[in-house]
């Protein structure tokens, strides 16, 4: 299983678009979308496939990010669709994650967008707000896009301002990955789902004292961990178009982890920084610099490839109902596509057709269709993958309601959280000062 957002090490083949855009050019592209949208959508409406001959030739442009393995799986499933629907062929474009959204912005602004494209929760709200994405609600209610076997909170995590802007290609949730071999060697207990945050820190302190390996990576810079903690406090990361928490909330979060650092439960600031900035293959639990890492549950098998030790995965601390069925990524349809119905049918095929779901496996997360997820799980041969699937399937019984999709500016908010947390970790600012700096910096990011 691959991370929801692949690392830049993913090496593309075939048609690629690797030239990054400057921020100024990207902003111009975004503005161009807003100005050109009425024109593009008006022109496209005339040739909609809803009034066309259902057997007429259709060529769909599809764009996604990923590495070689994902490309092969996706191309195989699209070939399967064409075998079942001979009149439909595909113009396939894919590339590594780096530069993907720059290219997507260029395509949509330039009037040459793909009919069907992959997107994540960092950008879904932004594209939906620009009317780039088709509202899939009517297709869902008619049954053309079948979500009957989806966890409710999973498909709801694609709703933006009351419109279904994207359908989950797979499911994921937050996961605390720990070094089981290290704990067994020293006769230490494993962390468990439901332990409180204070209990987790006390456990990590015990691990550090016994093994001389810090018990846990400090997650104060990790928006995923902060988000779960906030939901357990009755707050959320966002509330409408604003932050869903105050500087006082963030101060308490930073103080919680300052206490953990003071107790030597976490690594030093330099090592914490390494954990904050490295890719998934170099997480501290894999490099042996901490006994746990805070990741997405489906990333555990990828981490396992980089260590000989046995790993385990549980939910983040606190009430597990604060976690939710997160869309690892989405499929969205361009609102101005001339072949909207066919594009929607392709999505439905990829998430609900048994042959298609078996082909795709868990590359984009756990299958969204719960019945087919069971089939894929039973056929999994990788022990780490089976363990990850089992844990997430168990957690699915405890998931709470999904939060709103992150708002425009989310990427900046994530970056500012890392900056503020590291200021506190290195002692450059008190928790309160770092929290105040974060809130001030985010005001312009989400304006």
N, C-alpha and C positions, 0 to 999 in steps of 0.2 A: 504494500500500500504506500502510496506517495503522500506527502504533505498536501494540504489543501492548496497551498501556493508553492509550487516547485522552486527549488533553489536555482540560482543562476548557473549552476553546474550542469543543468539539464542541457544536453547537446542536441539541437534540432537537426533534422535533415529535410530534404525536399524543399518546398517553397518556404522561405523565411523572410522575416523583416527585422533586422537586427540593429538598424541605425537609430539611436536614441534621439529624441527631440529636445530642444532647449525648453525651459519652462515658459519663456515668452511665446514660442511658437505653439506650445500646447495650449496656453491660454487663448491665443488667437483662434485655435481650432475649436475650442469649447464655445467661444463667442459665435464662431461661424455656424456651429450646429444650431444655436438658438435662432439665428437670423434666417438660416436656410430651411429650418424644419417645416414651416407651413408650405413652402414651395415643393419640397421633396415629398411630403405626405400627400399633398393635393394631387401631384402628378401620379403617384403610385396608386392612388385609390381607383383610377380609371381601369387599371389592368389587373385588379385583384383576382386571385384564382377562384374565389367563391362563385364567380359567374362563368368560369372557364370550363372547357371540356375536361372531365376528370381523367381522361386517358391521354390528354395532350402531353407532349414532352415537357418536362420541368427540370431545370438545372438550378440547384440550390447552392449558394455560396455559404460555406461554414468555416468558422475561424475559432481556434482554441490554442491554449498554451499547454506545454508539457514536454517531456523528453521522448526518446525513441520508443520506449515501451508503450506509452500512452498513445503515441501516433499510430503504432501498429494496431493496437486494440480498437481505436476509434475508426481507422480505415477499414478494419475487418467488419465492424458492426454496420458501417455505412454500406459496404458491399453487400451485406446480408439484406439490408433494407432494399437495395436496388434489385436484388434477386426476387424479392417478394413484390416489388413495385417497379417493373421494368421501365416504366416511363420516367422514373425519377433518377437523376444522376447528380453528382456533387462536384463542386469546385472547392477543393480542400486546401486550406492554408493553416499552418501552425508554426509555432516558434517557442523558444524558451520564455519564461515569465518576464525576464528583463526586457523592457521596451514594448511589451505586449499592449499595455493600455495606452501608451503613446500612439502606437499604430492604430489601435481601435478608434481613438479620438480622431486621427487623421482620416480614416476611412469614413466615419460617420459625418465628419465635417465636410469632406470633399465630395459627398454625394455618391460614394461607391461603397456603401456599407454591406457587410455580409447579411444574408437573410437570417442566419442563426449563429449565435456566438456564445462563448463561454465567458462568465463574469463571476466575480466574487463579492462578498459583502462589504468590501472596502469601496466599491464603485457602483453597486446596484442602485442605491438611492440617488446618486448623482445622475446616472443615465436615465432613471425613471423620471426625475424632476425635469429633465430636458426633453421629455416626450420621445426619447429614442427607443424605448422598449415598448412592445405591444402589451396591452393589458390582457392577460390570459384568463381573466375571471369567467367570461362567457364560455370559453372553451372548456373550462373546468366544470361549470354548472351543466353544460350540455353532455358531459361525459367524454368528449373528444380528448380531453386531457384528464385521465383518470387518476385521482389521488385517494381513492377509497381505501387503499392498503397502505397509505402513508401515515406516519405519526402526524397528528394534527399540527403540532407545534413545528414540524419540519416544513410543511408546505406554507404555513403561515409566516415563516421567516423569510418568505419571498414577497410579502405584501408591503408595498410602499404607498402611503397616502390612500389606502383603501383599494389599491390596484395590485393584482398579482403580476409583478414585473419580471419574475424569473422563477423557474421550477428547479428544486434541488436535484442536482445530478447524483448526489450521495449525501450520507449523513455523517456527522462527526460530533464530538464533544470534547471538553477539556479533560486531560488525563495527567495524573501524577505518576510518572514512571520512576521506578526505584530499582536499586541493585539488590536483587534477591540473594545472589551468591555471597556478597559481602555480609549481609545480615545473618545468613545461615552459618557462615564461617565463625562468626563471633557470638552466636547464640542469641541474637537480638530479634525482637518481634518485628513483623512487617507492618507497615502502615495500613490502615483500614478505611474504607468508605464510611463517613459519618463521624470520624474523629474531629474534634474542634480545632480551630486554628492554634489555640494555646497548647492543646495536646500535641499537635503536629510539631510545634517548635520545641516542646519539651522532649519529644521523641528524637528530633534531630539533634538536640543537645546531647542526649544520651549516646546516640550513634557517634557523634564527633568525639566525645570523651573516651569511648571504648575502642573505636577503630582508628582514630586520628584522621579520619576523612570527614569533612563537614557534612552534616546530615542532610542539608537541603540547599539547593540554589536559592538565593534571595530573589523572590519574584516581585519585589516592589515596583520594578520597571515593566512588568508584564501585564498588559492591559487585560488579558484573559483572566488572570488570577484576581486582579482588582475588580473586574466586572462581576465575577462570581461572588466575591466578598461583599460588594455593594448590594447585590440582590438579596443577600442574606441579612442586610441591614434595612431592607425595605426601600432601597434606592435603586437606581439603574445608571448605566453609563450615559444614556441620553434620555431626555424628556422632550419630545417634539423636536424642535430645531435647536435646542439648547443642551448644555451639559445637565445630567440628571443628578448631580451631586455638588457639594460645596467644597471650598478650600478646607473647611474644618474636617469633612469626611476624609479627604486625601491626607490631611495631617495625621489623623488617627491611623490610617493605613501605613504611612511612612514610619510612624512611631512604633507600630507593631513590629516592623522589620528592623528598626534600629535596636530594639530590645533583643531580637534574635541575633543580630550581629554582635552585640555586647556580650552575649552568652556563648559566643563562638559556635553557634549552631549552623552558621553559614560561612562560606569562604570569605576571604578578604576582598576589598573593593576591586582590586585589579582582576581577580579571578571572576568575581561577579560580572564585571564588564565583559570579560571573555564569553561568559554564558549569555549575556544580553545581545552580543553582536555576532556570534558565530552561527553557521548554518546548522541544520538539524543533525547532520552526521557528526558534529563536534560538540554536542551538548555535554555538559559536565558529568552527567551520569554515565556517558560512554567513555569519556576521557579519564574517569576515575577521580575527578576533582570535587565531586559531590555525590552523595548517595541518592539524590533524587533530582529530577528536572521537571519543569512545568511546561507541558507541550499539549498538542492535540492527541487524543487517544489513538487515532489511526496512524500516528507517526512512530509508535512503539516498534513495529517491525523494522522500520528503516533505521532506527537507532540501534536495534539489536545487531544489525549487520556490521556495526563498528565496535563491538565488544564481544569478548568470549564469555563474559559473565551472563548468567541468567537474569532476566529482568521481569518485573511485575508491573502492573498498572492498576490504579484505583482512581476514584473521583477526587477532585480537589477537596480540601477540608471543609467542614461545616455541613449544613443541610444540603444533600445532593439535589433537592428539588429546585435549587437555585440554578442548576445547569439545565440545558435544554438541547433539543435535537437541532443542532446547527447544520445548515447547508454547507457542506464542504466547498461547494461551488454551485453555480446555477447554469442552466441553459436559458437564454433569452432570445426572443424573436424581434427583429427590427420592425418598428411600427410601420415603416413605409414599404415593407416587402410586398412584391407582387404575388408572392406565393405563401401567404401567411398560413393558410389551412394546412398546406403540405408541411411547412416548417414545424407547426404544432404537432402534426402526426409523427414526424421524425422524433421529436422529444418524447412523445408518448411511447413510441416504439422502444427507445433506448432505456426507458425506466420501467416499462411494464411487460415487454415481450420476453418470455423465458429464455429463448436462445440468445437474445441480445444482452440480457443481464448477465447470463453465464459467461459470455464472451468478455464483457467489460470487467467482471469481477469486482474487486474493491479498489481499483486504481483511482477512482474519484471519491473514495469513501465507501461506507457501507451502503448497499443498495437501498434506495428509498422505499421500495415496495417490501413490506415486512415478510410477506409470504416467500418472495424470491430471495430475500436476505437469508432465510433459513436454508434454502437450497444451496446458495453460494457458500454459506458457512460450513455446511456438511461436506462440501467438496474441497474445502481449503486443505492444503497439505503443509503449509508453513506453520509450525507450532506457535510462533509469536503472533502471526496473523489470527490464528484461531483464538488465542488468548485475548487479543485486542477486541475481536468481534464479540466474544463471550461477555467481556466486561461491559462493553457499550450496550449490548442487548439487555444485560441485567439493569444497567442504569436507566434504560429507556422506560422501565416501569416506574421510575422515580422522577423523571423529568417534569419540570414545571412549564408554565406557559412561555413561549418564546418572547424575547424582547423585540423592540422595533429594530429594523435594519439600521446599521450605523449611518449617520448623516454625512452629507458632504463635508469634507474637512477631516474625516476620521483618520486618514493616514498621518496628517499633521498632529492630531491629538495623540496618536500612538508615539510619534517621534518625540513630542514634547514631554510625554510621561517618562520616557527613557532618560531624557536630559534632566528632568527634575529629580527623578529617583537617584540618578548617579551623583547629582550634586549633594544629595543627602548621604549617599553611601560613602562618598569620599570626604565628607565632613566640610564641604565647601558652603553648605547652608544647613540650617536646622530643618527638621521636618516641616515646621510651620512656614518658614521662609521658602522652602522648595515648593510647597503646595501653592503658596500665593503666587510665586513666579509662574507656575504651570497654568493656573487659571487665567492670569493676565495674558499669557502667550496664546492661549486657546481662543480668546475672544475674537481675534481677527481671523483665526483659522476657520471658525464656524459661522462667521458673519454672513 
